[in-house]
Amino acid sequence: MKQFKRVIALIIAVVMMVSFASCSMIDETPVDITNDNIKIGVIIKDSRDTSSGDTGYAMAAINDVLGLGYGIGEERFTTIESVNPDDEAAVSAALTEFINKECNLVIATDNAYLDDIEKIAGGDNEDIKFFVLNAEDNGKNIYGYKADMTAAMYFTGLVAGMKAVALEMPKVGFVAANEENIELLNAFAMGVKAASADAKVAVAYGADAADKLIKDGCAVLASDYEDEAVAKAAADAKVFFCSFGSETYLNATNEETGEKLYESAFLCAPLYNYTQLYVNAIKAIVEEKEPETAFEGGYLEGIVYLSDLSEANVAEGTQEAVNAAVAAYADGSLEIKVDASAVLDNVNVIK
């Protein structure tokens, strides 16, 4: 089941692209995908070769779109890199360049760009669709794209819980970005509880959170944000991790020995895949239609997925348990409804 949900997402994307051709054949008029009717601006805060964080996910999705082979080539894109969202002049200059190049779709890969986009959206620029990560639609020409990570975090919790129980250390550590947003923490805790009713989750915040959790007796670490420090702390302490986005670091090696730094500690990672959302946005531009649905989705839509499990490190029977949980979620017999008002009863906060 190698990166099952990512593969599904790409298959869906191909189907959507083929729909361009299918409609054109029915109409006996090919869809004219040219530089005149689809020009895409992309604004990123890091370099375009970044493989981690929101920039990494955005560039991976763009590369997927380029590789589909349905008329969307590199010449369609103008990517402006290393634009600090807090630098108003730099953001304004990038947006002006997109306008001057007559881009009709602008992808903003960080929500922090929204304030500057709102200043120019509408009016003379009403024909430009602004596609902004985690933004709210403004009812005009700003559209948010969002990924629902809750199901993927549930499955990650299942993997983590099974490993902790197998180690006879049924306490899983969770490194959280802040104390306000507990939705992903609770989704993870639900998965841990599905592994064992006796398994607990300890959550900590701050730069030294991983070390606190390890000292508290956690032999498995997870997180709700991407940070190599979690992987490093786990590997150094010879425990295990399944932190958000951490598959990015699997190729990290010791420069002197060439040994992979984190492979022996890795279990799995929940990840984003924005390919389908980008395809949907491009499709709306090509067909010159207002988007009919929100640009969002979760596990079943392939917008998020779980990486391959580490066969060497996960507990026995984990793959089968995850497969069964995914199937149950797909047929509706497993509901993953998360209460975001208070932490669950199997969660303990470590100060």
Secondary structure, 3 states (H helix, E strand, C coil): CCCHHHHHHHHHHHHHHHHHHHHHHHHCCCCCCCCCCCCEEEECCCCCCCCCHHHHHHHHHHHHHHHCCCCCCHHHEEEECCCCCCCHHHHHHHHHHHHHCCCCEEEECCHHHHHHHHHHCCHHHCCCEEEEECCCCCCCCEEEEEECCHHHHHHHHHHHHHHHHHCCCCEEEEEECCCCCCHHHHHHHHHHHHHCCCCEEEEEECCCHHHHHHHCCCCEEEECCCCHHHHHHHHHHCCEECCCCHHHHCCCECCCCCCECCHHHECCCEEECCHHHHHHHHHHHHCCCCCCCCEEECCCCCCEEECCCCCCCCCCCHHHHHHHHHHHHHHCCCCCCCCCCCCCCCEEECC
